[in-house]
Amino acid sequence: MKTLITGGTVVTMDPALGDLARGDILIEDGQIIEVAPHVDAPDADVIDAAERIVMPGFVDNHRHAWQTAFRGAGSDWTFPQWAQAMHRTVKPHYTAEDVYIGTLLGRLEALHSGVTTMLDWYHVAQTHAHEDAAIAALTDAGGRSVFCLGAGWGSDISVEDDIRRVRATLTGGGRIDLALGMRGPGASGIDTAAREVKLADELGLRISLHLEAPGVIAELAGHGLLRDTLTGVHANGIGVDELRMLADAGGSISISPDVELKMGFGAPMTGLALDAGLRPTLSIDDVPSVGGDMFSTLRTAFAAQRGIDGRLRSRDLLDFATIDAAASMGLAGRTGSLTPGKDADIILLRTDDLTIFPVTDPAGSIVSQGHPGLVDTVLAAGRVVKRDGALVGVDLPALRARLLASRDRIAAAAGVALDGTWNPKPTA
């Protein structure tokens, strides 16, 4: 089975290949076979990429998809208000069906906006049925996903049995894989952190950890718990010396600039991460508070750092959201660039739309003018999951109805109004 993407402006994100003003990409059995100015493949199915930018799909390495039903409800919330609303107020009322439909619509939204690889940071932490529902949703949505299983926010329960149970099913190498959502020593104590790192080592899992206070990295380093498999999320307020400890261990950092600025975390750590020798990566975090597309995330991260020191270029941002993010998830050999031998995780962006036309510098246009409405076609491992601006084989009206029913039932059970007056009052 061959597919030929032909006649587009190709942004490979592979330094050895560079960009092609006009190029073709040959795909066979889900993998990229050839990238060249012209490829002769008369037996291939053809995707006409004229007036399109062809690039790798975005990689989002930190998103809480279970919260999708409450999109926009927290636009004005601070972080304590978000924690009160999502974890203490509505989460206890989530059924497995609620987790399924929220995760499914969240993952479909990501695909729709060009995110072909996504880490779903799951911290609903209730029953095995809830976990299985999230995995089923990621599977049904398509694309490549990593199910990052962690304890609930503020919870001290053990997730070892859950991790082992899920690992027996998600053994790695497929389109759905498993990671461990770790609690830092400030949340659970150093002994729990050590047990979780040991478990991840034993099972060959990557680790994602919300870095919410200075000292966490140093404490982990002092106990020999930093790993090259660990991605620290946010890290606002953490100094360069401590970030260097993470860099020296081979770890990575995920920045969610929209959430961090809006919720009061502080300025995104993009520049300080670079100073420490870390390649920043980008993530959405949660859609009750911010938009769910990578384009807005790129733009916020770019503007915030340029406002500080002017050092970044648009190409840097594309690196952060593709090849660097893939590396942070252990997937640089499989996705993140249009390199022969990698999976065909590819998106086509319209260049004839008046919001981006005319395109002079593709990277600059993607970062400065890009938006989800430009995402015309999406391929996940060579399979077309979006064509001509619409998801393929998805009954969106039925799914929308299920999500609304889920949201309304949870809100009613939790006693919250969905009329713009929900103003959570955090408790100690």
Sine and cosine of phi, psi and omega as CSV:
sin_phi,cos_phi,sin_psi,cos_psi,sin_omega,cos_omega
0.00,0.00,0.90,-0.45,-0.04,-1.00
-0.86,-0.51,0.57,-0.82,0.10,-0.99
-0.74,-0.67,0.68,-0.74,0.04,-1.00
-0.88,-0.48,0.89,-0.45,0.15,-0.99
-1.00,-0.05,0.86,-0.50,-0.20,-0.98
-0.76,-0.65,0.62,-0.78,0.20,-0.98
0.99,0.12,0.26,0.96,0.00,-1.00
-0.99,-0.13,0.17,-0.99,0.20,-0.98
-0.99,0.11,0.92,-0.39,-0.19,-0.98
-0.99,-0.17,0.88,-0.48,0.08,-1.00
-0.96,-0.28,0.99,-0.13,-0.20,-0.98
-0.98,0.20,-0.45,0.89,-0.15,-0.99
0.88,0.47,0.32,0.95,0.09,-1.00
-0.92,-0.39,0.93,-0.37,-0.06,-1.00
-0.84,0.55,-0.50,0.87,-0.01,-1.00
-0.95,0.30,-0.46,0.89,-0.02,-1.00
-0.99,-0.11,-0.54,0.84,-0.03,-1.00
0.93,0.36,-0.31,-0.95,0.03,-1.00
-0.97,-0.22,0.47,-0.88,0.05,-1.00
-0.87,-0.50,0.84,-0.54,0.05,-1.00
-0.87,0.49,-0.54,0.84,0.11,-0.99
-0.57,-0.82,0.87,-0.50,-0.09,-1.00
-0.52,-0.85,0.23,-0.97,0.03,-1.00
-0.84,-0.55,0.47,-0.88,0.07,-1.00
-0.74,-0.67,0.83,-0.56,0.04,-1.00
-0.98,-0.19,0.76,-0.65,-0.02,-1.00
-0.86,-0.50,0.69,-0.72,0.07,-1.00
-0.64,-0.77,0.78,-0.63,0.01,-1.00
0.78,0.63,0.66,0.75,0.11,-0.99
0.99,0.11,-0.03,1.00,-0.02,-1.00
-0.90,-0.44,0.47,-0.88,0.09,-1.00
-0.97,0.25,0.81,-0.58,-0.03,-1.00
-0.98,-0.20,-0.65,0.76,-0.08,-1.00
-0.47,-0.88,0.62,-0.79,0.13,-0.99
-0.77,-0.64,0.86,-0.52,-0.10,-1.00
-0.33,-0.94,0.28,-0.96,0.07,-1.00
-0.84,0.54,-0.54,0.84,0.07,-1.00
-0.52,-0.85,0.75,-0.66,0.05,-1.00
-0.84,-0.54,0.78,-0.62,0.03,-1.00
-1.00,-0.08,0.93,-0.37,0.00,-1.00
-0.57,-0.82,0.97,0.24,-0.11,-0.99
-0.91,0.42,-0.33,0.94,-0.03,-1.00
-1.00,-0.09,0.13,0.99,-0.06,-1.00
-1.00,-0.07,0.50,-0.87,0.23,-0.97
-0.93,0.37,0.66,-0.75,-0.14,-0.99
-0.95,-0.32,0.74,-0.67,0.18,-0.98
-0.92,-0.38,0.90,-0.43,-0.02,-1.00
-0.98,0.21,0.90,-0.43,-0.03,-1.00
-0.97,-0.25,0.31,0.95,0.08,-1.00
-0.84,0.54,0.66,-0.75,-0.05,-1.00
0.85,0.52,0.59,0.80,0.04,-1.00
-0.70,-0.72,0.56,-0.83,0.27,-0.96
-1.00,-0.02,0.76,-0.65,0.05,-1.00
-0.94,-0.33,0.83,-0.56,-0.08,-1.00
-0.52,-0.86,0.21,-0.98,0.09,-1.00
-0.91,0.42,0.51,-0.86,0.12,-0.99
-0.89,0.46,0.47,-0.88,0.04,-1.00
-0.94,0.34,0.41,-0.91,0.03,-1.00
-0.84,-0.54,0.90,-0.43,0.01,-1.00
-0.95,-0.31,0.91,-0.41,-0.12,-0.99
-0.98,-0.22,0.42,0.91,0.03,-1.00
-0.11,-0.99,0.98,-0.20,0.05,-1.00
-0.51,-0.86,0.64,-0.77,0.02,-1.00
-0.97,-0.22,1.00,0.07,-0.16,-0.99
-0.94,0.34,-0.38,0.92,-0.04,-1.00
-0.88,0.47,-0.30,0.95,-0.06,-1.00
-1.00,0.01,0.11,0.99,-0.16,-0.99
-0.85,0.52,-0.54,0.84,-0.06,-1.00
-0.88,0.48,-0.39,0.92,-0.04,-1.00
-0.97,-0.25,0.53,0.85,0.03,-1.00
-0.80,0.60,0.77,-0.64,0.08,-1.00
0.99,0.16,-0.22,0.98,-0.05,-1.00
-0.91,0.42,-0.46,0.89,-0.07,-1.00
-0.95,-0.30,0.47,0.88,-0.04,-1.00
-0.85,0.53,-0.49,0.87,-0.03,-1.00
-0.97,-0.25,0.11,0.99,-0.09,-1.00
-0.99,0.16,0.55,-0.84,0.27,-0.96
-0.99,0.11,0.10,-1.00,0.02,-1.00
-0.88,0.48,-0.72,0.70,0.04,-1.00
-0.87,0.49,-0.58,0.82,0.05,-1.00
-0.92,0.39,-0.66,0.76,0.06,-1.00
-0.87,0.50,-0.72,0.69,-0.01,-1.00
-0.88,0.48,-0.67,0.74,0.02,-1.00
-0.90,0.43,-0.69,0.72,-0.07,-1.00
-0.95,0.32,-0.79,0.61,-0.16,-0.99
-0.99,0.15,-0.63,0.78,-0.10,-1.00
-1.00,-0.07,-0.60,0.80,-0.07,-1.00
-0.99,-0.11,-0.37,0.93,-0.11,-0.99
-0.97,-0.23,-0.82,0.57,-0.11,-0.99
-0.99,-0.12,-0.51,0.86,-0.08,-1.00
-0.84,0.54,-0.64,0.77,-0.01,-1.00
-0.86,0.50,-0.30,0.95,-0.04,-1.00
-0.99,-0.14,0.05,1.00,-0.01,-1.00
-0.97,0.26,0.81,-0.59,0.18,-0.98
-1.00,-0.05,0.12,-0.99,0.07,-1.00
-0.87,0.50,-0.61,0.79,0.03,-1.00
-0.89,0.45,-0.63,0.78,0.03,-1.00
-0.89,0.45,-0.67,0.75,0.05,-1.00
-0.89,0.45,-0.68,0.74,-0.03,-1.00
-0.88,0.48,-0.79,0.61,-0.13,-0.99
-0.95,0.31,-0.56,0.83,0.07,-1.00
-0.92,0.40,-0.70,0.71,0.01,-1.00
-0.92,0.40,-0.66,0.75,0.00,-1.00
-0.88,0.47,-0.76,0.64,-0.01,-1.00
-0.92,0.39,-0.55,0.83,0.05,-1.00
-0.91,0.41,-0.66,0.75,0.00,-1.00
-0.95,0.30,-0.60,0.80,0.05,-1.00
-0.91,0.42,-0.63,0.78,0.06,-1.00
-0.86,0.51,-0.68,0.73,0.00,-1.00
-0.88,0.48,-0.72,0.69,0.05,-1.00
-0.87,0.50,-0.71,0.70,-0.02,-1.00
-0.83,0.55,-0.57,0.82,-0.03,-1.00
-0.99,-0.13,0.18,0.98,0.15,-0.99
0.99,-0.15,0.17,0.98,0.05,-1.00
-1.00,0.00,0.97,-0.24,-0.04,-1.00
-1.00,0.01,-0.33,0.94,0.06,-1.00
-0.78,-0.62,0.76,-0.65,-0.07,-1.00
-0.57,-0.82,0.71,-0.70,0.17,-0.99
-1.00,-0.07,0.86,-0.51,0.01,-1.00
-0.99,-0.12,0.96,-0.27,-0.05,-1.00
-0.99,0.11,0.99,-0.13,-0.11,-0.99
-1.00,0.00,0.89,-0.46,0.13,-0.99
-0.68,-0.73,0.68,0.73,0.17,-0.99
-0.98,0.22,-0.62,0.78,0.20,-0.98
0.74,0.67,0.91,0.42,0.04,-1.00
-0.84,-0.55,-0.95,0.32,-0.05,-1.00
-0.72,-0.69,0.22,-0.97,0.09,-1.00
-0.86,0.51,-0.57,0.82,0.01,-1.00
-0.89,0.46,-0.60,0.80,0.05,-1.00
-0.90,0.43,-0.70,0.71,0.03,-1.00
-0.88,0.48,-0.72,0.69,-0.02,-1.00
-0.90,0.44,-0.57,0.82,0.03,-1.00
-0.91,0.43,-0.66,0.75,0.02,-1.00
-0.90,0.43,-0.69,0.72,0.01,-1.00
-0.90,0.43,-0.67,0.75,0.03,-1.00
-0.88,0.48,-0.63,0.77,0.01,-1.00
-0.91,0.42,-0.70,0.72,0.03,-1.00
-0.89,0.46,-0.63,0.78,0.02,-1.00
-0.91,0.41,-0.72,0.69,-0.05,-1.00
-0.92,0.38,-0.50,0.86,-0.04,-1.00
-0.94,0.34,-0.51,0.86,-0.11,-0.99
1.00,0.01,-0.02,-1.00,-0.08,-1.00
0.98,0.18,-0.02,-1.00,0.06,-1.00
-0.98,-0.21,0.78,-0.63,-0.01,-1.00
-0.71,-0.71,0.50,-0.87,0.15,-0.99
-0.89,-0.46,0.85,-0.52,0.03,-1.00
-1.00,0.04,0.95,-0.31,-0.05,-1.00
-0.99,-0.14,0.97,-0.22,-0.13,-0.99
-1.00,-0.06,0.85,-0.53,0.02,-1.00
-0.64,-0.77,0.18,-0.98,0.07,-1.00
-0.95,0.31,0.32,-0.95,0.04,-1.00
-0.88,0.47,0.47,-0.88,0.01,-1.00
-0.86,0.52,0.79,-0.62,-0.01,-1.00
0.98,0.20,0.12,0.99,-0.05,-1.00
-0.99,-0.12,0.56,-0.83,0.06,-1.00
-0.94,-0.35,0.25,0.97,-0.01,-1.00
-0.95,0.31,0.41,-0.91,0.06,-1.00
-0.99,0.11,0.64,-0.77,0.07,-1.00
-0.91,-0.41,0.23,0.97,-0.07,-1.00
-0.87,0.49,-0.73,0.69,-0.01,-1.00
-0.89,0.46,-0.62,0.78,0.02,-1.00
-0.90,0.43,-0.71,0.70,0.00,-1.00
-0.87,0.49,-0.72,0.69,-0.01,-1.00
-0.90,0.44,-0.64,0.77,0.00,-1.00
-0.89,0.45,-0.73,0.68,-0.03,-1.00
-0.94,0.35,-0.60,0.80,-0.01,-1.00
-0.88,0.47,-0.51,0.86,0.02,-1.00
-0.90,0.45,-0.40,0.92,0.02,-1.00
-0.99,-0.12,-0.73,0.68,-0.01,-1.00
-1.00,-0.08,1.00,0.00,-0.13,-0.99
-1.00,-0.02,-0.03,1.00,0.03,-1.00
0.99,-0.13,0.44,-0.90,0.06,-1.00
1.00,-0.05,-0.20,0.98,0.01,-1.00
-0.99,-0.14,-0.29,-0.96,0.01,-1.00
-0.99,0.12,-0.25,0.97,0.10,-0.99
-0.85,-0.53,0.82,-0.57,0.00,-1.00
-0.79,-0.61,0.08,-1.00,-0.09,-1.00
-0.88,-0.48,0.62,-0.79,0.17,-0.99
-0.72,-0.69,0.23,-0.97,0.00,-1.00
-0.96,-0.27,0.83,-0.56,0.10,-0.99
-1.00,0.03,0.97,-0.24,-0.18,-0.98
-1.00,0.01,0.55,-0.83,0.17,-0.99
-1.00,-0.07,0.67,-0.74,0.03,-1.00
-0.97,0.24,0.26,-0.96,-0.01,-1.00
-0.88,0.48,-0.45,0.89,0.04,-1.00
-0.93,0.38,-0.46,0.89,-0.03,-1.00
-1.00,-0.02,-0.52,0.85,-0.17,-0.99
-0.74,-0.68,-0.10,1.00,-0.08,-1.00
1.00,-0.05,0.46,-0.89,-0.09,-1.00
-0.93,0.37,-0.49,0.87,0.00,-1.00
-0.91,0.41,-0.67,0.74,0.05,-1.00
-0.91,0.42,-0.67,0.74,0.04,-1.00
-0.86,0.51,-0.68,0.73,0.00,-1.00
-0.89,0.45,-0.66,0.75,0.03,-1.00
-0.89,0.45,-0.63,0.78,-0.02,-1.00
-0.94,0.35,-0.64,0.77,0.06,-1.00
-0.90,0.44,-0.68,0.74,0.03,-1.00
-0.87,0.50,-0.67,0.74,0.02,-1.00
-0.90,0.44,-0.70,0.72,0.02,-1.00
-0.88,0.47,-0.68,0.74,0.04,-1.00
-0.86,0.51,-0.72,0.69,-0.05,-1.00
-0.88,0.48,-0.66,0.75,-0.10,-0.99
-1.00,-0.07,0.00,1.00,0.02,-1.00
0.93,0.36,0.63,0.78,-0.05,-1.00
-0.97,-0.25,0.58,-0.81,0.19,-0.98
-0.98,0.20,0.35,-0.94,-0.12,-0.99
-0.84,-0.55,0.68,-0.73,0.15,-0.99
-0.86,-0.52,0.73,-0.68,-0.10,-1.00
-0.69,-0.73,0.82,-0.57,0.12,-0.99
-0.95,0.30,0.90,-0.44,0.01,-1.00
-1.00,-0.09,0.99,-0.16,-0.17,-0.99
-0.95,-0.32,0.06,1.00,0.00,-1.00
-0.35,-0.94,0.54,-0.84,0.12,-0.99
-0.86,0.51,0.49,-0.87,0.04,-1.00
0.99,-0.14,-0.36,0.93,-0.05,-1.00
-0.91,0.42,-0.75,0.67,-0.02,-1.00
-0.88,0.47,-0.70,0.72,-0.01,-1.00
-0.89,0.46,-0.65,0.76,0.02,-1.00
-0.91,0.42,-0.68,0.73,0.05,-1.00
-0.89,0.46,-0.68,0.74,0.01,-1.00
-0.89,0.46,-0.65,0.76,-0.02,-1.00
-0.90,0.44,-0.41,0.91,0.02,-1.00
-0.97,-0.24,0.22,0.98,0.05,-1.00
0.93,0.38,0.54,0.84,-0.12,-0.99
-0.95,-0.32,0.04,1.00,0.08,-1.00
-0.98,0.19,0.58,-0.82,-0.06,-1.00
-0.65,-0.76,0.36,-0.93,0.11,-0.99
-0.97,0.25,-0.10,0.99,0.04,-1.00
-1.00,-0.07,0.05,1.00,-0.12,-0.99
-0.99,-0.17,0.76,-0.65,0.14,-0.99
-0.93,-0.38,0.87,-0.50,0.08,-1.00
-1.00,0.02,0.74,-0.67,-0.05,-1.00
-0.98,-0.19,0.73,-0.69,0.05,-1.00
0.98,0.21,-0.99,0.11,0.03,-1.00
0.94,0.35,0.31,0.95,-0.02,-1.00
-0.86,0.50,0.71,-0.70,0.04,-1.00
1.00,0.07,-0.05,1.00,0.01,-1.00
-1.00,0.05,0.70,-0.71,-0.10,-0.99
-0.97,0.23,0.27,-0.96,-0.04,-1.00
-0.88,0.47,-0.63,0.77,-0.03,-1.00
-0.87,0.49,-0.64,0.77,0.01,-1.00
-0.95,0.32,-0.63,0.77,0.05,-1.00
-0.88,0.47,-0.54,0.84,0.03,-1.00
-0.90,0.45,-0.51,0.86,0.06,-1.00
-0.88,0.47,-0.67,0.75,0.05,-1.00
-0.91,0.41,-0.68,0.74,0.02,-1.00
-0.90,0.44,-0.68,0.73,-0.02,-1.00
-0.89,0.45,-0.49,0.87,0.04,-1.00
-0.99,0.17,-0.12,0.99,-0.03,-1.00
1.00,0.05,0.18,0.98,-0.02,-1.00
-0.98,0.22,-0.08,-1.00,-0.06,-1.00
-0.63,-0.77,0.13,-0.99,-0.04,-1.00
-0.72,-0.69,0.65,-0.76,0.05,-1.00
-0.90,-0.43,0.81,-0.59,-0.06,-1.00
-0.93,-0.37,0.74,-0.67,0.04,-1.00
-0.89,-0.45,0.98,0.17,-0.25,-0.97
-0.89,0.45,-0.59,0.80,-0.03,-1.00
-0.92,0.40,-0.73,0.69,0.02,-1.00
-0.90,0.44,-0.69,0.72,-0.08,-1.00
-0.89,0.45,-0.66,0.75,0.02,-1.00
-0.96,0.30,-0.68,0.74,-0.08,-1.00
-0.96,0.29,-0.61,0.79,-0.10,-1.00
-1.00,0.03,-0.04,1.00,0.07,-1.00
1.00,0.00,0.33,0.94,0.05,-1.00
-0.94,0.34,-0.54,0.84,-0.09,-1.00
0.85,-0.53,-0.04,-1.00,-0.02,-1.00
-0.90,0.43,0.62,-0.79,0.07,-1.00
-0.83,0.55,0.53,-0.85,-0.14,-0.99
-1.00,0.01,0.34,0.94,-0.12,-0.99
-0.81,0.58,-0.82,0.58,-0.06,-1.00
-0.92,0.39,-0.66,0.75,0.01,-1.00
-0.92,0.40,-0.56,0.83,0.07,-1.00
-0.89,0.46,-0.70,0.72,0.04,-1.00
-0.88,0.47,-0.65,0.76,0.04,-1.00
-0.87,0.50,-0.53,0.85,-0.04,-1.00
-1.00,0.07,-0.04,1.00,-0.01,-1.00
1.00,0.00,0.26,0.97,0.05,-1.00
-0.99,-0.16,0.62,-0.78,0.16,-0.99
-1.00,0.02,0.93,-0.36,-0.01,-1.00
-0.89,0.46,0.51,-0.86,0.18,-0.98
-0.81,-0.58,0.24,-0.97,-0.14,-0.99
-0.83,-0.55,0.53,-0.85,0.02,-1.00
-0.51,-0.86,0.28,-0.96,-0.07,-1.00
-1.00,0.05,-0.72,0.69,-0.05,-1.00
1.00,0.06,-1.00,-0.03,-0.08,-1.00
-0.60,-0.80,0.63,-0.77,-0.08,-1.00
-1.00,0.00,-0.15,0.99,0.22,-0.97
-0.85,0.52,-0.45,0.90,-0.10,-1.00
-0.97,-0.25,-0.57,0.82,-0.13,-0.99
-0.67,-0.74,0.13,-0.99,0.06,-1.00
-0.94,0.35,0.41,-0.91,-0.10,-0.99
-0.98,-0.19,0.30,0.95,-0.04,-1.00
-0.93,-0.38,0.48,-0.88,-0.04,-1.00
-0.96,0.28,-0.41,0.91,-0.03,-1.00
-0.87,0.49,-0.73,0.68,0.00,-1.00
-0.92,0.40,-0.56,0.83,0.04,-1.00
-0.91,0.42,-0.69,0.72,0.07,-1.00
-0.84,0.55,-0.72,0.69,-0.10,-0.99
-0.92,0.38,-0.66,0.75,0.01,-1.00
-0.91,0.41,-0.72,0.70,0.01,-1.00
-0.87,0.49,-0.65,0.76,-0.01,-1.00
-0.90,0.44,-0.78,0.62,-0.06,-1.00
-0.91,0.41,-0.65,0.76,-0.05,-1.00
-0.89,0.46,-0.70,0.71,-0.02,-1.00
-0.97,0.24,-0.61,0.80,0.05,-1.00
-0.89,0.46,-0.55,0.84,0.04,-1.00
-0.92,0.38,-0.38,0.93,0.00,-1.00
-1.00,0.05,-0.78,0.62,-0.11,-0.99
-0.62,-0.78,-0.02,1.00,0.09,-1.00
0.93,0.36,0.24,0.97,-0.18,-0.98
-0.99,0.14,-0.48,0.88,-0.13,-0.99
-0.98,0.21,0.45,-0.89,0.15,-0.99
-0.86,-0.50,0.37,-0.93,-0.08,-1.00
-0.84,0.54,-0.57,0.82,0.02,-1.00
-0.88,0.47,-0.56,0.83,0.05,-1.00
-0.86,0.51,-0.69,0.73,-0.03,-1.00
-0.90,0.44,-0.64,0.77,0.05,-1.00
-0.90,0.44,-0.62,0.78,0.10,-1.00
-0.84,0.54,-0.74,0.67,-0.06,-1.00
-0.84,0.54,-0.61,0.79,-0.13,-0.99
-1.00,-0.08,0.05,1.00,0.02,-1.00
-0.76,-0.65,-1.00,0.01,-0.15,-0.99
-0.93,0.36,-0.60,0.80,0.02,-1.00
-0.93,0.37,-0.67,0.75,0.03,-1.00
-0.92,0.40,-0.62,0.78,0.07,-1.00
-0.87,0.49,-0.66,0.75,0.03,-1.00
-0.89,0.45,-0.62,0.79,-0.01,-1.00
-0.90,0.43,-0.36,0.93,0.01,-1.00
-0.98,-0.22,0.13,0.99,-0.01,-1.00
0.96,0.30,0.40,0.91,-0.12,-0.99
-0.87,-0.49,0.26,0.97,-0.06,-1.00
-0.89,0.46,-0.40,0.91,0.05,-1.00
-0.99,0.14,-0.10,0.99,-0.08,-1.00
-0.87,-0.49,-0.42,0.91,-0.09,-1.00
-0.41,-0.91,0.03,-1.00,0.05,-1.00
0.98,-0.18,-0.26,0.97,0.08,-1.00
-0.47,-0.88,0.31,-0.95,0.00,-1.00
-1.00,-0.04,0.91,0.41,-0.05,-1.00
-0.97,-0.26,0.77,-0.63,0.06,-1.00
-0.79,0.62,0.72,-0.70,-0.06,-1.00
0.98,-0.20,-0.35,0.94,0.05,-1.00
-1.00,0.06,0.29,-0.96,0.08,-1.00
-0.89,0.45,0.55,-0.84,-0.03,-1.00
-0.99,0.10,0.95,0.30,0.12,-0.99
-0.99,-0.12,0.99,-0.14,-0.27,-0.96
-0.69,-0.73,0.60,-0.80,0.12,-0.99
-0.81,-0.59,0.52,-0.86,0.06,-1.00
-0.90,-0.43,0.83,-0.56,-0.01,-1.00
-0.94,-0.33,0.72,-0.69,0.01,-1.00
-0.92,0.40,0.68,-0.73,0.11,-0.99
-0.92,-0.39,-0.02,1.00,0.01,-1.00
-1.00,-0.10,-0.05,1.00,0.04,-1.00
-0.95,0.32,0.64,-0.76,-0.09,-1.00
-0.91,0.41,-0.29,0.96,0.02,-1.00
-0.98,0.21,-0.18,0.98,-0.01,-1.00
-0.75,-0.66,-0.31,0.95,-0.03,-1.00
-0.97,0.23,0.67,-0.75,-0.08,1.00
-1.00,0.05,0.54,-0.84,0.03,-1.00
-1.00,0.02,0.89,-0.46,0.05,-1.00
-0.98,-0.18,-0.77,0.64,0.06,-1.00
-0.89,-0.46,0.94,-0.33,-0.08,-1.00
-0.83,0.56,-0.73,0.68,-0.02,-1.00
-0.88,0.47,-0.71,0.71,0.01,-1.00
-0.89,0.46,-0.64,0.76,0.00,-1.00
-0.93,0.38,-0.65,0.76,0.01,-1.00
-0.88,0.48,-0.73,0.69,-0.09,-1.00
-0.97,0.25,-0.64,0.77,-0.12,-0.99
-1.00,-0.02,-0.50,0.87,-0.04,-1.00
-0.86,-0.52,-0.04,1.00,-0.10,-1.00
-0.93,0.37,0.47,-0.88,0.07,-1.00
-0.33,-0.94,0.30,-0.95,-0.08,-1.00
-0.86,0.51,-0.44,0.90,0.00,-1.00
-0.90,0.43,-0.25,0.97,0.03,-1.00
-1.00,0.09,-0.23,0.97,-0.09,-1.00
-0.97,0.23,0.98,-0.19,-0.09,-1.00
-1.00,0.04,-0.69,0.73,-0.09,-1.00
-0.64,-0.77,0.64,-0.77,0.04,-1.00
-0.74,-0.67,0.76,-0.65,0.11,-0.99
-0.89,-0.45,0.73,-0.69,0.07,-1.00
-0.88,-0.47,0.92,-0.38,-0.10,-0.99
0.78,0.62,0.66,0.75,0.07,-1.00
0.99,0.10,-0.17,0.99,0.00,-1.00
-1.00,-0.03,0.77,-0.64,0.00,-1.00
-0.97,0.26,0.90,-0.43,0.02,-1.00
-0.95,-0.30,-0.21,0.98,0.12,-0.99
-0.58,-0.81,0.73,-0.68,-0.02,-1.00
-0.64,-0.77,0.69,-0.72,0.03,-1.00
0.80,0.60,0.62,0.79,0.09,-1.00
0.99,0.11,0.05,1.00,-0.05,-1.00
-0.77,-0.64,0.64,-0.77,0.09,-1.00
-0.89,0.46,0.59,-0.81,-0.08,-1.00
-1.00,-0.07,0.78,-0.63,0.11,-0.99
0.94,0.34,0.44,0.90,-0.03,-1.00
-0.89,-0.46,0.82,-0.57,0.03,-1.00
-1.00,0.04,0.99,0.15,-0.09,-1.00
-0.89,0.45,-0.65,0.76,0.03,-1.00
-0.84,0.54,-0.67,0.74,0.01,-1.00
-0.92,0.39,-0.65,0.76,0.00,-1.00
-0.94,0.35,-0.61,0.79,0.05,-1.00
-0.88,0.48,-0.68,0.74,0.00,-1.00
-0.89,0.46,-0.65,0.76,0.02,-1.00
-0.91,0.41,-0.64,0.77,-0.01,-1.00
-0.92,0.38,-0.66,0.75,0.03,-1.00
-0.90,0.44,-0.66,0.75,0.03,-1.00
-0.89,0.45,-0.65,0.76,0.03,-1.00
-0.89,0.46,-0.77,0.64,-0.01,-1.00
-0.85,0.53,-0.73,0.68,-0.09,-1.00
-0.92,0.40,-0.61,0.79,0.01,-1.00
-0.92,0.40,-0.71,0.71,0.01,-1.00
-0.89,0.46,-0.72,0.69,-0.02,-1.00
-0.87,0.50,-0.68,0.73,0.00,-1.00
-0.90,0.44,-0.68,0.73,-0.01,-1.00
-0.91,0.41,-0.56,0.83,-0.02,-1.00
-1.00,0.08,-0.19,0.98,0.02,-1.00
0.96,0.28,0.57,0.82,0.02,-1.00
-0.91,-0.42,0.55,-0.84,0.00,-1.00
-1.00,-0.06,0.63,-0.78,0.01,-1.00
-0.95,-0.31,0.76,0.65,-0.05,-1.00
-0.86,-0.52,0.30,0.95,-0.01,-1.00
1.00,0.00,0.01,1.00,-0.04,-1.00
-0.98,-0.22,0.01,1.00,-0.02,-1.00
-0.93,0.36,0.93,-0.36,-0.06,-1.00
-0.76,-0.65,0.99,0.11,-0.12,-0.99
-0.85,0.52,0.66,-0.75,0.08,-1.00
-0.96,-0.28,0.97,-0.26,-0.06,-1.00
-0.87,0.50,0.61,-0.80,0.10,-1.00
-0.94,-0.33,0.34,-0.94,-0.03,-1.00
-0.91,0.41,0.00,0.00,0.00,0.00
